[in-house]
């Protein structure tokens, strides 16, 4: 039997497309091609395009917005994580 534990506070996990909705806290993946954005935390403000492969407008912790594909982000379970 496989045991699944609840996510720990401050942990970022792979985000699924259905989780990408306004208000979701996210972190830019370390492998992102834009090195200046890697690891930044933000909040999804809007969602665009296909439900299976959405683009997300994210307000980052420094106050500016960037557009990302959902697979470029991880979901953050705690707003205090940075």
DSSP file (Angstrom, degrees, kcal/mol; ACC not computed):
  #  RESIDUE AA STRUCTURE BP1 BP2  ACC     N-H-->O    O-->H-N    N-H-->O    O-->H-N    TCO  KAPPA ALPHA  PHI   PSI    X-CA   Y-CA   Z-CA
    1    1 A X              0   0    0      0, 0.0     2,-0.5     0, 0.0     0, 0.0   0.000 360.0 360.0 360.0 137.0    0.0    0.0    0.0
    2    2 A X        -     0   0    0      2,-0.0     2,-0.5     0, 0.0     0, 0.0  -0.781 360.0-149.9 -92.4 124.9    1.3    3.5   -0.9
    3    3 A X        -     0   0    0     -2,-0.5     2,-0.5     2,-0.0     0, 0.0  -0.814   8.6-163.5 -95.9 132.9    1.2    6.1    1.8
    4    4 A X        -     0   0    0     -2,-0.5     2,-0.2     0, 0.0    -2,-0.0  -0.971   6.1-157.1-117.9 123.9    0.8    9.7    0.8
    5    5 A X        -     0   0    0     -2,-0.5     3,-0.1     1,-0.1     2,-0.1  -0.650  26.3 -99.9 -98.4 157.7    1.6   12.4    3.3
    6    6 A X        -     0   0    0     -2,-0.2    -1,-0.1     1,-0.1     2,-0.0  -0.398  50.1 -92.2 -69.6 150.0    0.2   16.0    3.2
    7    7 A X        -     0   0    0      1,-0.1     2,-0.2    -2,-0.1    -1,-0.1  -0.331  42.9-116.6 -63.0 145.9    2.5   18.6    1.8
    8    8 A X    >   -     0   0    0      1,-0.1     3,-1.9    -3,-0.1    69,-0.2  -0.507  39.1 -86.7 -81.3 152.8    4.8   20.4    4.3
    9    9 A X  T 3  S+     0   0    0      1,-0.3    -1,-0.1    -2,-0.2     3,-0.1  -0.340 114.2  15.0 -57.7 134.2    4.5   24.1    5.0
   10   10 A X  T 3  S+     0   0    0      1,-0.3     2,-0.3    71,-0.1    -1,-0.3   0.473  92.9 135.1  81.9   2.4    6.6   26.1    2.5
   11   11 A X    <   -     0   0    0     -3,-1.9    66,-1.7    70,-0.0     2,-0.5  -0.673  45.9-145.3 -88.7 137.6    7.1   23.2    0.1
   12   12 A X  E     -A   76   0A   0     -2,-0.3     2,-0.3    64,-0.2    64,-0.2  -0.875  19.7-173.3-102.0 133.5    6.7   23.8   -3.6
   13   13 A X  E     -A   75   0A   0     62,-2.4    62,-2.8    -2,-0.5    -6,-0.0  -0.888  38.3 -80.1-124.7 155.2    5.2   20.9   -5.7
   14   14 A X  E     -A   74   0A   0     -2,-0.3     2,-0.4    60,-0.2    60,-0.2  -0.293  52.0-131.8 -50.7 126.9    4.7   20.4   -9.4
   15   15 A X        -     0   0    0     58,-0.9     2,-0.2    55,-0.2    58,-0.1  -0.708  11.3-143.3 -90.3 136.1    1.6   22.2  -10.3
   16   16 A X    >>  -     0   0    0     -2,-0.4     3,-1.5     1,-0.1     4,-0.6  -0.628  26.4-112.7 -89.9 154.5   -1.1   20.6  -12.4
   17   17 A X  G >4 S+     0   0    0      1,-0.3     3,-0.9    -2,-0.2    -1,-0.1   0.845 116.1  56.5 -59.8 -34.7   -3.0   22.6  -15.0
   18   18 A X  G 34 S+     0   0    0      1,-0.2    -1,-0.3    34,-0.1    34,-0.0   0.686 102.6  56.7 -72.4 -16.0   -6.3   22.4  -13.1
   19   19 A X  G <4 S+     0   0    0     -3,-1.5     2,-1.6     1,-0.1    -1,-0.2   0.602  80.4  99.3 -85.7 -13.0   -4.6   24.0  -10.0
   20   20 A X    <<  +     0   0    0     -3,-0.9     2,-0.3    -4,-0.6    -1,-0.1  -0.573  53.8 129.1 -81.1  88.3   -3.5   27.0  -12.0
   21   21 A X    >   -     0   0    0     -2,-1.6     3,-2.0    35,-0.0    23,-0.3  -0.945  66.6 -71.2-139.0 159.2   -6.2   29.5  -11.0
   22   22 A X  T 3  S+     0   0    0     -2,-0.3    23,-0.2     1,-0.2     3,-0.1  -0.183 117.3  28.8 -52.3 137.8   -6.3   33.1   -9.6
   23   23 A X  T 3  S+     0   0    0     21,-3.2     2,-0.3     1,-0.3    -1,-0.2   0.222  84.6 133.6  95.9 -13.1   -5.1   33.3   -6.0
   24   24 A X    <   -     0   0    0     -3,-2.0    20,-2.6    20,-0.2     2,-0.4  -0.546  54.9-131.3 -73.7 130.7   -2.8   30.3   -6.2
   25   25 A X  E     +B   43   0A   0     51,-0.4    51,-2.7    -2,-0.3     2,-0.3  -0.685  35.7 177.0 -80.8 133.0    0.7   31.0   -4.7
   26   26 A X  E     -BC  42  75A   0     16,-2.8    16,-2.5    -2,-0.4     2,-0.4  -0.900  25.1-146.5-135.9 161.7    3.4   29.8   -7.0
   27   27 A X  E     -BC  41  74A   0     47,-2.5    47,-2.6    -2,-0.3     2,-0.3  -0.997  29.1-115.7-128.8 135.9    7.2   29.7   -7.3
   28   28 A X  E     - C   0  73A   0     12,-2.6    11,-2.1    -2,-0.4    45,-0.2  -0.541  42.8-109.3 -69.2 128.6    9.2   30.0  -10.6
   29   29 A X    >   -     0   0    0     43,-2.4     3,-1.7    -2,-0.3    11,-0.1  -0.225  16.6-122.5 -61.7 148.1   11.0   26.8  -11.2
   30   30 A X  T 3  S+     0   0    0      1,-0.3    -1,-0.1     8,-0.2     8,-0.1   0.763 110.5  59.8 -62.4 -26.5   14.8   26.7  -10.8
   31   31 A X  T 3  S+     0   0    0     41,-0.0    -1,-0.3     2,-0.0    -2,-0.1   0.373  74.7 133.3 -84.8   5.8   15.1   25.5  -14.4
   32   32 A X    <   -     0   0    0     -3,-1.7     6,-0.2     1,-0.1     5,-0.1  -0.296  61.9-131.3 -60.4 139.1   13.4   28.5  -15.9
   33   33 A X  S    S+     0   0    0      1,-0.2     2,-1.1     4,-0.1    -1,-0.1   0.726  96.2  74.6 -65.8 -22.1   15.2   30.0  -18.9
   34   34 A X    >>  -     0   0    0      1,-0.2     3,-2.1     2,-0.0     4,-0.7  -0.768  69.0-168.6 -93.3  95.0   15.0   33.5  -17.4
   35   35 A X  G >4 S+     0   0    0     -2,-1.1     3,-0.5     1,-0.3    -1,-0.2   0.769  80.0  63.3 -59.0 -29.6   17.6   33.3  -14.6
   36   36 A X  G 34 S+     0   0    0      1,-0.2    -1,-0.3    -3,-0.1    -3,-0.0   0.683 106.5  45.6 -70.3 -15.7   16.5   36.5  -13.0
   37   37 A X  G X4 S+     0   0    0     -3,-2.1     3,-2.0    -5,-0.1    -9,-0.3   0.599  81.1 122.7-100.9 -13.6   13.1   35.0  -12.2
   38   38 A X  T << S+     0   0    0     -4,-0.7    -8,-0.2    -3,-0.5    -9,-0.2  -0.237  83.3   6.3 -56.0 128.9   14.2   31.6  -10.9
   39   39 A X  T 3  S+     0   0    0    -11,-2.1    -1,-0.3     1,-0.3   -10,-0.1   0.316  90.9 140.6  84.1  -8.6   12.9   30.9   -7.4
   40   40 A X    <   -     0   0    0     -3,-2.0   -12,-2.6   -11,-0.1     2,-0.3  -0.388  43.6-138.6 -68.8 146.8   10.7   34.0   -7.1
   41   41 A X  E     +B   27   0A   0    -14,-0.2    20,-2.3    41,-0.1     2,-0.3  -0.800  33.2 148.6-104.9 146.8    7.3   33.6   -5.4
   42   42 A X  E     -BD  26  60A   0    -16,-2.5   -16,-2.8    -2,-0.3     2,-0.4  -0.924  40.3-102.4-159.8-175.2    4.1   35.2   -6.7
   43   43 A X  E     -BD  25  59A   0     16,-2.2    16,-2.7    -2,-0.3     2,-0.3  -0.978  32.6-116.8-124.7 132.8    0.3   34.9   -7.0
   44   44 A X  E     + D   0  58A   0    -20,-2.6   -21,-3.2    -2,-0.4    14,-0.2  -0.523  33.4 174.8 -66.4 126.9   -1.6   33.9  -10.1
   45   45 A X  E     +     0   0A   0     12,-3.6     2,-0.3     1,-0.3    13,-0.2   0.722  61.6   3.7-104.6 -31.3   -3.8   36.8  -11.1
   46   46 A X  E     - D   0  57A   0     11,-1.3    11,-2.2   -25,-0.1     2,-0.4  -0.978  58.4-141.0-153.6 162.8   -5.3   35.6  -14.4
   47   47 A X  E     - D   0  56A   0     -2,-0.3     2,-0.3     9,-0.2     9,-0.2  -0.989  19.2-172.4-131.9 136.0   -5.4   32.5  -16.6
   48   48 A X  E     + D   0  55A   0      7,-3.0     7,-2.5    -2,-0.4     2,-0.1  -0.931  40.3   0.9-130.9 150.3   -5.4   32.4  -20.4
   49   49 A X  S    S+     0   0    0     -2,-0.3     5,-0.2     5,-0.2     2,-0.0  -0.372  98.6  11.7  85.5-154.1   -5.8   29.9  -23.1
   50   50 A X        -     0   0    0      3,-0.5     3,-0.5     1,-0.1    -2,-0.1  -0.311  58.6-133.0 -67.6 140.3   -6.6   26.2  -23.0
   51   51 A X  S    S+     0   0    0      1,-0.2     3,-0.4     2,-0.1    -1,-0.1   0.800 109.2  50.8 -61.7 -28.2   -7.7   24.5  -19.8
   52   52 A X  S    S+     0   0    0      1,-0.2    -1,-0.2   -34,-0.0   -35,-0.2   0.720 127.3  19.7 -82.2 -22.1   -5.1   21.7  -20.5
   53   53 A X  S    S-     0   0    0     -3,-0.5    -3,-0.5   -36,-0.1    -1,-0.2  -0.454  85.0-179.9-146.6  66.1   -2.2   24.1  -21.1
   54   54 A X        -     0   0    0     -3,-0.4    16,-2.0    -5,-0.2     2,-0.4  -0.331  24.0-138.0 -76.5 151.9   -2.9   27.5  -19.6
   55   55 A X  E     -DE  48  69A   0     -7,-2.5    -7,-3.0    14,-0.2     2,-0.4  -0.861  26.0-148.8 -97.8 142.7   -0.7   30.6  -19.6
   56   56 A X  E     -DE  47  68A   0     12,-3.8    12,-2.6    -2,-0.4     2,-0.7  -0.950  13.3-144.1-123.5 131.8   -0.8   32.4  -16.2
   57   57 A X  E     -DE  46  67A   0    -11,-2.2   -12,-3.6    -2,-0.4   -11,-1.3  -0.843  30.7-168.6 -88.6 115.5   -0.4   36.1  -15.4
   58   58 A X  E     -DE  44  66A   0      8,-3.0     8,-2.1    -2,-0.7     2,-0.8  -0.924  21.4-146.2-116.5 128.2    1.6   36.1  -12.1
   59   59 A X  E     -DE  43  65A   0    -16,-2.7   -16,-2.2    -2,-0.5     6,-0.2  -0.836  29.9-147.2 -88.7 112.4    2.2   39.0   -9.8
   60   60 A X  E >   -D   42   0A   0      4,-2.9     3,-2.5    -2,-0.8   -18,-0.3  -0.321  24.5-102.5 -82.2 164.4    5.7   38.4   -8.4
   61   61 A X  T 3  S+     0   0    0    -20,-2.3   -19,-0.1     1,-0.3    -1,-0.1   0.704 120.4  60.4 -60.8 -21.5    6.9   39.3   -4.9
   62   62 A X  T 3  S-     0   0    0    -21,-0.2    -1,-0.3     2,-0.2     3,-0.1   0.449 120.6-107.1 -86.8   1.5    8.8   42.3   -6.3
   63   63 A X  S <  S+     0   0    0     -3,-2.5     2,-0.2     1,-0.3    -2,-0.1   0.213  82.1 111.0 100.0 -14.4    5.5   43.8   -7.6
   64   64 A X        -     0   0    0     -5,-0.1    -4,-2.9     1,-0.0     2,-0.3  -0.581  60.5-125.3 -95.2 160.9    5.7   43.2  -11.3
   65   65 A X  E     -E   59   0A   0     -6,-0.2     2,-0.3    -2,-0.2    -6,-0.2  -0.778  24.1-178.0-103.9 146.2    3.7   40.8  -13.5
   66   66 A X  E     -E   58   0A   0     -8,-2.1    -8,-3.0    -2,-0.3     2,-0.5  -0.973  24.6-126.2-137.6 152.0    5.0   38.1  -15.8
   67   67 A X  E     +E   57   0A   0     -2,-0.3     2,-0.3   -10,-0.2   -10,-0.2  -0.884  35.4 173.0-100.9 129.1    3.3   35.7  -18.1
   68   68 A X  E     -E   56   0A   0    -12,-2.6   -12,-3.8    -2,-0.5     2,-0.3  -0.925  35.9-116.3-130.5 154.0    4.2   32.0  -17.6
   69   69 A X  E >   -E   55   0A   0     -2,-0.3     3,-2.2   -14,-0.3   -14,-0.2  -0.683  39.5-114.7 -78.6 148.1    3.1   28.6  -18.9
   70   70 A X  G >  S+     0   0    0    -16,-2.0     3,-1.5    -2,-0.3   -55,-0.2   0.813 114.2  61.6 -57.9 -31.4    1.8   26.6  -16.0
   71   71 A X  G 3  S+     0   0    0      1,-0.3    -1,-0.3   -17,-0.2   -56,-0.0   0.553  92.4  66.5 -75.4  -5.7    4.6   24.0  -16.3
   72   72 A X  G <  S+     0   0    0     -3,-2.2   -43,-2.4   -44,-0.0     2,-0.3   0.442  99.7  64.1 -87.6  -0.8    7.2   26.8  -15.5
   73   73 A X  E <   - C   0  28A   0     -3,-1.5   -58,-0.9   -45,-0.2     2,-0.4  -0.864  65.7-147.3-126.4 154.3    5.8   27.1  -12.0
   74   74 A X  E     -AC  14  27A   0    -47,-2.6   -47,-2.5    -2,-0.3     2,-0.3  -0.927  29.6-114.6-114.1 145.7    5.4   25.1   -8.8
   75   75 A X  E     -AC  13  26A   0    -62,-2.8   -62,-2.4    -2,-0.4     2,-0.5  -0.625  26.7-145.8 -76.9 136.5    2.5   25.4   -6.4
   76   76 A X  E     -A   12   0A   0    -51,-2.7   -51,-0.4    -2,-0.3   -64,-0.2  -0.911   6.4-159.1-107.2 130.8    3.5   26.8   -3.0
   77   77 A X  S    S+     0   0    0    -66,-1.7     2,-0.4    -2,-0.5    -1,-0.1   0.564  77.7  45.9 -86.3  -9.5    1.6   25.5    0.0
   78   78 A X    >   -     0   0    0    -67,-0.1     3,-2.1     1,-0.1    -1,-0.2  -0.981  67.6-146.7-139.6 124.7    2.5   28.4    2.3
   79   79 A X  T 3  S+     0   0    0     -2,-0.4    -1,-0.1     1,-0.3   -53,-0.1   0.697  99.4  63.3 -62.3 -19.5    2.3   32.1    1.5
   80   80 A X  T 3  S+     0   0    0     -3,-0.0    -1,-0.3     2,-0.0     2,-0.2   0.553  79.2 107.7 -82.1  -6.9    5.3   32.7    3.8
   81   81 A X    <         0   0    0     -3,-2.1   -71,-0.1     1,-0.2   -70,-0.0  -0.495 360.0 360.0 -73.3 137.0    7.6   30.6    1.7
   82   82 A X              0   0    0     -2,-0.2    -1,-0.2   -72,-0.1   -41,-0.1   0.331 360.0 360.0-153.0 360.0   10.1   32.5   -0.4
